[in-house]
Amino acid sequence: MDGIPPQLYVLLVAALPVVELRGAIPLGVALGLPLWEAFSLALLGNLLVAPLALWLLPWAVGVATRVPALARLWEALEARVRLKGEEQVQRLGALGLFLFVAVPLPGTGAWSGAVLAVVLGLKRRYALLAISLGVLAAGLLVLLLTGGAVAGLNYLR
């Protein structure tokens, strides 16, 4: 790993769009970290995303929409996120956003939750709370799945 501690890898991977903590927790375990350490680092890395994204996305969208190629990219991302979660969030509000983020499937994490909150004009404080709790719930699910997989593999040895 070129001298980079596995803890830093897990923290950074958890902050990446798409991968987030769904990939960071198993990565941490694969790198030899104890399950709870991998979970804690992945949770921290993924939780850092929400406030940054909620505050920076409106500015980034303003800049991106002035560049045609970036504007098309933003429109595609917005359409995909709306398709996945708009109805749920419109119907349930912050609870819908929490549920959107809490289900650990591709395209439903903190990044997509922040995009959805910005697109739908949700209040930042409610969006931040819903996204953070959703990240925690998703992290606990991935923790259980990863722990179960590790236990199953150890049993088969």
C-alpha positions in Angstrom: 0.0 0.0 0.0 3.0 2.3 -0.6 3.3 3.3 3.1 -0.2 4.7 3.4 -1.9 3.4 6.5 -5.0 1.2 5.9 -7.0 3.5 8.2 -6.4 6.4 5.8 -7.5 4.2 2.8 -10.7 3.3 4.5 -11.5 6.9 5.5 -10.9 8.2 2.0 -12.8 5.4 0.2 -15.8 6.1 2.5 -15.8 9.7 1.3 -15.9 8.7 -2.4 -19.2 8.9 -4.3 -20.7 5.5 -5.2 -18.4 3.5 -3.0 -18.9 5.3 0.3 -19.1 3.1 3.4 -20.6 0.2 1.5 -17.2 -0.5 0.1 -15.0 1.0 2.8 -16.1 -1.4 5.6 -15.3 -4.6 3.7 -12.1 -2.9 2.3 -11.0 -2.2 5.9 -11.6 -5.8 7.0 -9.8 -7.0 3.8 -6.8 -4.8 4.8 -6.7 -6.5 8.2 -8.5 -3.9 10.3 -10.8 -5.1 13.1 -14.4 -4.9 12.1 -15.3 -2.1 14.5 -12.3 0.0 13.5 -13.2 -0.4 9.8 -16.8 0.6 10.7 -15.8 3.6 12.7 -13.4 5.0 10.1 -15.8 4.3 7.3 -18.6 6.0 9.2 -16.4 9.1 9.9 -15.3 9.3 6.3 -18.9 9.1 5.0 -20.3 11.4 7.6 -17.9 14.1 6.6 -19.5 14.1 3.1 -22.9 15.4 4.0 -22.1 18.9 5.4 -19.5 19.5 2.7 -21.8 18.4 -0.1 -24.8 20.3 1.3 -22.9 23.6 1.5 -20.7 23.2 -1.7 -23.2 21.6 -4.1 -25.3 24.8 -4.8 -22.1 26.7 -5.6 -20.7 23.8 -7.7 -24.0 23.5 -9.6 -23.9 27.2 -10.4 -20.4 26.9 -11.8 -21.1 23.6 -13.7 -24.2 24.9 -15.4 -22.2 27.6 -17.1 -20.1 24.9 -18.9 -22.2 23.0 -21.4 -20.5 19.6 -20.9 -20.7 19.9 -17.1 -24.3 21.2 -17.3 -25.2 18.0 -19.2 -23.4 15.9 -16.6 -25.3 17.6 -13.8 -28.6 17.2 -15.6 -28.0 13.5 -16.0 -27.1 13.2 -12.3 -30.1 15.2 -11.2 -32.4 13.1 -13.3 -31.0 9.8 -12.0 -31.3 11.0 -8.4 -34.8 12.4 -8.9 -35.9 9.1 -10.4 -34.5 7.1 -7.4 -35.8 9.2 -4.6 -37.9 12.3 -5.4 -41.3 10.6 -4.8 -40.2 9.2 -1.5 -38.8 12.4 -0.2 -41.7 14.5 -1.5 -44.1 12.1 0.3 -42.2 11.6 3.6 -39.9 14.6 3.8 -36.8 14.2 5.9 -37.9 10.6 6.8 -37.9 9.8 3.1 -34.4 11.2 2.7 -33.3 9.2 5.7 -34.7 6.0 4.1 -33.2 6.9 0.8 -29.7 7.1 2.3 -30.1 4.2 4.8 -30.7 1.5 2.2 -27.1 0.5 1.3 -27.6 0.2 -2.5 -25.5 1.9 -5.2 -26.6 5.4 -5.8 -28.4 5.9 -2.5 -25.7 7.1 -0.1 -24.7 10.4 1.4 -23.6 12.0 -1.9 -26.9 11.1 -3.7 -28.8 12.2 -0.6 -27.1 15.5 -0.6 -27.8 16.0 -4.4 -31.5 15.1 -3.8 -31.8 17.5 -0.8 -30.3 20.3 -2.9 -32.4 19.6 -6.0 -35.6 19.5 -3.9 -34.7 22.5 -1.9 -34.8 20.8 1.5 -33.6 22.8 4.6 -30.0 22.1 5.2 -30.3 21.2 8.9 -33.1 18.7 8.3 -31.2 17.3 5.3 -28.0 17.0 7.3 -29.7 15.2 10.1 -31.6 12.8 7.8 -28.4 12.0 5.8 -26.3 11.5 8.9 -28.8 9.2 10.5 -29.2 7.4 7.1 -25.4 6.9 6.9 -25.4 5.5 10.4 -28.2 3.1 9.6 -26.5 2.0 6.3 -23.2 1.6 8.1 -24.8 -0.7 10.7 -26.4 -2.8 8.0 -23.0 -3.1 6.2 -21.3 -3.9 9.5 -23.7 -6.7 10.1 -23.4 -8.1 6.6 -19.6 -7.9 6.6 -19.4 -9.4 10.1 -21.7 -12.2 9.0 -19.6 -12.8 5.9 -16.4 -12.9 7.9 -17.9 -15.3 10.4 -19.2 -17.5 7.6 -15.8 -17.6 5.9 -14.0 -18.3 9.2 -16.5 -21.2 9.9 -15.6 -22.7 6.5 -11.9 -22.7 7.2 
